Amino acid sequence: MKKLIAFFIGVGVLVMVSLPLPLQAAADEVESQVSAALDYYKQGKNEEAIKALSAALMVLHNKRQLAIKNVQLCDAIVGYGDYKKRASNKLKAGEPFMLYFEVEGYGVKRENDKYWFWLSEDAKLVNEKGEVMFQRDDFLSYNKYFNIPIFPFFMQNRIANLKPGKYKYEFTVKDRIKKAFVSDSIELEVEEAPAETKPGEQPAKK
């Protein structure tokens, strides 16, 4: 942990040197929290040291730009970084549309020793003719508090019963704290499901 704290001190000094004057307050906050973490660590107060480092990370994280990363169409989604990616962006009719993506650079605030973030998502599905098949504002909303800041964060979308055709799924993540938004999209195709055959029956030839 001592090496980790030393690393953060180096980051804090680098930020102080390279940032323009309007951001000096943020650099000072990073240096102060990292210095406090080192003092706590020397006193054997590891929990306090972790909290101070978390506060420094929050300041640095809040300077990042809101971004959507790692957009994947999936067969299964378990958690952050834990998903089964589809072989292609083609689905069979009856298969659910499951989308995984990660959000970085969202705003975080500290309130009563908790870290708070608030993200929401607008979603729209259009067919190849440009017709809107599905649209919902605030399709998802995450208003969360954690003991330590969580970076990054993943979101998942699921839509069932899509009819055969080609589609474009457009989605926008809105950061309620930073008052910022970012958009992305993915194209997919839903194919006819193979006809079912009864036992002993041969599938029809095309």
Secondary structure by P-SEA (a helix, b strand, c coil): caaaaaaaaaaaaaaaacccccaaaaaaaaaaaaaaaaaaaaacaaaaaaaaaaaaaaaaaaacccccccccccccccccccccccccccccccccbbbbbcccbbbbbbcccbbbbbbbbbbbbbcccccccccccccccccccccccccbbbbbbbbccccbbbbbbbbbbbbcccccccccbbbbbbcccccccccccccccc
